[in-house]
Amino acid sequence: MTTPAVDILGSRVDSVSLTPNEIKRYSRHLIMPEVGVEGQKRLKASKVLCVGTGGLGSPLAFYLAAAGIGTIGLVDFDTVDESNLQRQILHSTKDIGRPKVLSASEKLVALNPDLNVVQITDRITSENALQLFAEYDVIVDGTDNFATRYLVNDACVLLNKPNVYGSIFRFDGQATVFFPPYGPCYRCLYPEPPPAELVPNCAEGGVLGILPGVIGVIQATETVKIILGRGRTLQGRLMLYDALDMSFREMKVRKNPKCPICGPNKTITALIDYEAFCSGGNLTGSHTKTEETQAVREMESKTLQARVAQGDKLVILDVRNPAEIEICRIQGSVVIPLPELPKRLGELNTGDEIVVHCKSGMRSQKAIEILQSAGFKNLHNLTGGILAWINDVDKNLPTY
């Protein structure tokens, strides 16, 4: 059940009025009984924070601006990269290299000149999240990593703010609304993060460019419904979308009575170290990896190039997926995709010196752990993966 909108906006709506131009712009809203003049005033009075201006942030911010949200905060410390343009529709080719919040802000104001855009180029951390979130009525999570998702969730719970959640990967997307004490929070759904090396992000696993448009628009819809106090939101329901099958299904999400932040016996009363929490450490950031794993040596791309040039006997092990191999490959490398590695260890010699790489370094670290457990000793992780190799050694290879 949706919480009454007055609990979110308070008396701020009383001081808002619509100009003649706004009445014309939003006329299709005004003639709907579920919105009307009062509802449009609510939208104008509202403040929404979009965490991320990428795949999800682009469509949701675009539609929120068009709908008449009065103030939109944009949080993103990244710059526009050419690989973003396949899905991040707020940005264009001429924006490559520019801050995403600047690019996004220009597009939103061009669409709706009455919009107030707040540009936040700082990375959200445990030190600034509460202060940033406090100024807004609804927080929309368009992030792509677990550490920030837990941070956004915990800050919203501590501040009693609705958290409109969405995530995407390959052909799959999901969305819901977290708003304790009226419903569950993100920790109720995912009490603990999965091992980081087992969950590739979109940069490593890929994403259908159209997919964030579907999920981002659903997030924008839920945000507007929360502000209007109309309809049934996704609170307590996780919507799952399969673009390949073109199907939607729902999963019930219940409050976890043992939830450490929204349960009756909460143990989290302040923001913690989320990077440590999501990388297997405790709340203070100390890690629990074995000493053997910690001792893994790194090798820079130029060092590898020099050693190959002087004829050193090295095995360059590429653990990326076949589709990535088709894009680019280090000459002479041995290809064993990470999921196949445990069954193909016999193709490698435990006495060889092996340099393992993936795209950027995450999957190769997991591969090294597998090799170590099988008795391999002389191992190196190629720092920065093949992206670093392309940047430092062979710029003729295409990047992705």
KOLNU-826457 format. One record per residue (C-alpha): x, y, z. Coordinates in steps of 0.001 Angstrom, whole numbers, padded with zeros to 6 digits, always signed. Example, Ala and Ser with C-alpha at 12.3 -4.5 7.8 and 13.67 -1.06 7.14 Angstrom:
2
+012300-004500+007800+013670-001060+007140
***
This chain:
400
+000000+000000+000000+001365+003407-000965+002157+005757+001880+000087+008981+001674+002016+011579-000308+001534+014184+002411+003973+012196+004533+006596+012789+001872+006035+016414+000824+004455+017907+003920+003045+021427+003625+005369+022443+000784+002594+021959-001775+000539+024778-000244+002973+027412-001495+003159+026068-005069+001118+027344-008006+001132+026613-011737+001912+029294-014305-000148+029624-017510+002726+028067-019461+002868+025144-017047-000873+024607-017338-000447+024350-021102+002629+022094-020866+001035+019648-018434-002512+019799-019820-002598+016049-020452-001861+015508-016771-004321+018121-015567-007308+016493-017263-006580+013172-015553-008525+012863-012272-005641+010885-010748-003309+013871-011272-005213+017115-011820-003969+020529-010715-003271+019348-007168-001216+016410-008385+000801+018562-010778+001520+020955-007937+002785+018003-005936+005149+017086-008758+006374+020660-008996+006959+020825-005244+008858+017539-005129+012602+016919-005032+013980+013683-006483+017579+012506-006279+018783+010321-009164+021838+008351-008071+023583+007739-011375+023061+009306-014804+023951+006231-016848+021797+003481-018307+018993+003682-015734+019476+007320-014801+019085+008515-018378+015481+007440-019068+014242+007953-015521+015635+011488-015248+014378+012335-018737+010811+011291-017957+010840+012848-014496+011906+016151-016037+009154+015868-018648+006570+015018-015967+007214+018267-014116+009295+017262-011104+010414+020573-009625+013937+019668-008528+016076+016794-009762+019424+016088-008168+021916+014261-010367+024711+012305-008686+027547+010988-010839+031321+011432-010653+031980+009777-014033+032584+011204-017498+030922+010154-020747+032673+007310-022558+031944+006168-026093+030883+002750-024793+028111+004465-022779+026250+005716-025830+024721+002336-026706+022301+002745-023773+022804+006068-021936+020449+008207-024004+020981+011469-022110+024460+011696-023629+025641+012055-027220+028851+011687-029204+029820+015323-028638+029654+014732-024869+032452+012139-024795+034921+013109-022087+032548+015551-020384+031125+015063-016863+027911+013073-017064+026007+015371-014723+026807+018343-016950+025764+016533-020109+022595+015219-018478+021694+018589-016983+021864+020306-020356+019515+017774-021941+017011+017944-019086+016865+021735-019003+016531+021822-022792+013483+019576-022409+012021+021504-019478+013432+025009-018849+011468+025313-015584+013336+022383-014057+015793+023005-011222+018756+020647-011666+021275+020149-008875+024588+018783-010174+026532+016604-007733+029856+015370-009085+031081+013871-005809+031165+010142-005240+028526+009115-002687+030225+007892+000477+029313+007060+004045+030515+010538+004974+028244+012549+002676+025225+010332+001849+022986+011344+004739+023552+015042+004119+022907+014682+000385+019793+012521+000723+018196+014647+003454+017286+017383+000959+015181+015099-001252+011776+013420-001033+012490+010315-003120+015817+008609-003855+016057+006670-007139+018858+004115-007299+020353+003814-010767+023722+002430-009659+025522-000648-010950+027467-001986-007969+026567-003630-004679+028540-001326-002400+026594+001747-003535+023267-000116-003460+023771-001048+000189+024899+002491+000946+021826+003991-000759+019552+001548+001055+020984+002183+004500+020939+005956+004081+017299+005827+002939+016299+003651+005899+018065+005894+008400+016375+008970+006878+012986+007277+006263+013152+008006+002524+011572+005892-000241+014175+004111-002354+013082+003321-005926+015376+000495-006985+016304-000908-010370+019073-003076-011785+019987-004482-015197+022279-007165-016606+022438-008601-020118+018741-009249-020969+017385-009151-017401+016106-006323-015265+014376-005903-011933+012667-003093-010060+010929-002488-006753+010320+000130-004067+011962-000089-000647+010369+002079+002027+010652+000939+005650+008857+001064+007988+006006+000527+005512+007711-002358+003707+010987-004243+003250+014379-002758+002469+017169-003904+000160+018808-005867+002979+015577-007799+003493+015877-008986-000107+019664-009384-000174+020972-009836+003396+024552-010193+002164+026277-009308-001109+027508-012109-003345+031260-012487-003839+032263-009582-006065+034288-011745-008427+031268-013955-009154+028995-011109-010240+030345-009286-013299+029042-005796-013894+027674-004557-017206+031167-003588-018350+032223-007226-018118+028977-009118-018706+027269-006737-021117+023753-005335-021260+021169-004973-024016+021125-001249-024766+017316-001047-024764+016912-002816-021411+017610+000180-019122+014935+002118-020988+012294-000331-019758+013521-000499-016162+014325+003214-015931+010819+004153-017097+009337+001797-014494+011427+003543-011828+010186+006930-013053+006590+005675-012945+006954+004435-009368+008531+007741-008341+005627+009757-009746+003076+007448-008073+004795+007858-004703+004722+011649-005030+001091+011683-006159+000029+009153-003533-001833+007246-006238-002013+003620-007243-000246+000545-005975+003528+000755-005992+006000-002120-006252+006595-001968-002512+006788-005554-001302+006986-006863-004874+010099-007425-006972+009274-007110-010652+011479-009307-012864+011768-008583-016580+013245-010962-019158+013749-009082-022414+014849-012178-024306+011591-013948-023447+009610-010670-023299+008047-011664-019999+007322-010031-016656+006866-011830-013372+006673-010869-009718+008252-012134-006547+006958-011172-003123+009449-009452-000860+008680-009517+002853+010230-007622+005711+012934-009643+007383+012377-009573+011174+016125-010136+011563+017126-007331+009181+020076-005522+010782+018871-002058+009759+015052-002087+009475+014207-004972+011824+012985-004535+015418+016410-005453+016813+018526-003413+014415+022295-003529+014806+023187-000966+012132+022496+002559+013333+025031+004430+011188+026567+004097+007744+029449+001634+007494+032378+000844+005186+030490-000589+002201+033516-001401+000074+034793-003635+002871+031347-005120+003460+030918-006053-000203+034441-007381-000667+034251-009939+002119+035601-007827+004949+033931-006890+008220+032274-003562+008958+035600-001880+009679+037074-002888+006333+039482-005671+007281+039464-008456+004718+039108-012165+005276+041099-013433+002291+043759-016016+002911+047420-015050+003067+048067-017152-000008+045524-015126-001976+046859-011839-000633+050339-012759-001841+049324-012831-005523+051773-010806-007555+050738-008159-010047+052497-007637-013379+052276-004412-015366+051578-004578-019106+054919-003084-020091+056723-005559-017862+054922-008418-019592+055790-006947-022992+059479-006709-022068+059634-010246-020730+057950-011664-023837+060362-009677-026046+063393-011114-024266+062094-014650-024725+061072-015532-021172+058903-018626-020978+055510-017360-019877+051959-018580-020291+049485-015721-020853+046125-017064-019712+043039-015209-020957+039934-016061-018872+037452-013833-020700+034328-015050-022481+034399-016170-026158+032487-013069-027305+035203-010869-025800+037949-012870-027487+036365-012059-030848+036861-008354-030133+040544-008425-029196+043231-010755-027898+046861-010666-026799+048855-012572-029385+049940-015995-028185+047599-016128-025206+045907-019319-024028+042125-018932-023791+040200-020722-021046+037026-018851-020004+036680-018559-016231+033552-020796-015975+035469-023584-017751+038713-023229-015821+038064-025783-013023+037428-028524-015601+040343-027579-017879+043181-027285-015383+044840-030271-017067+045639-028052-020053+048061-026082-017870+051323-027106-016216+051657-026398-012497+055341-025628-013001+054774-022871-015583+054911-019177-014829+051415-017944-015693+050182-014402-016230+046384-014342-015940+044217-011597-017383+040605-010701-018110+039157-007353-019178+040128-005280-016161+041341-007602-013388+038344-008900-011434+037800-012278-013075+041530-012944-013343+041803-012603-009568+039144-015289-009155+040979-017459-011708+044174-017150-009694+042342-018347-006583+041168-021413-008529+044696-022076-009784+046180-021642-006321+043777-024155-004839+044900-026621-007528+048568-026247-006605+049762-023599-009076+052367-021331-007489+054070-019057-010020+051150-016786-010844+050739-013139-011795+047646-010999-012280+047985-008635-015256+047298-005236-013736+044304-003601-015403+043682-006576-017690+043639-006313-021449+042383-002727-021248+045710-001739-019673+047573-003774-022305+045780-001892-025083+046435+001463-023434+050098+000843-022592+051330-001620-025236+049127-002200-028292+046872+000706-029120+045966-000948-032422+043712-003398-030605+040090-002230-030289+038866-001464-026791+035404-002226-025428
***
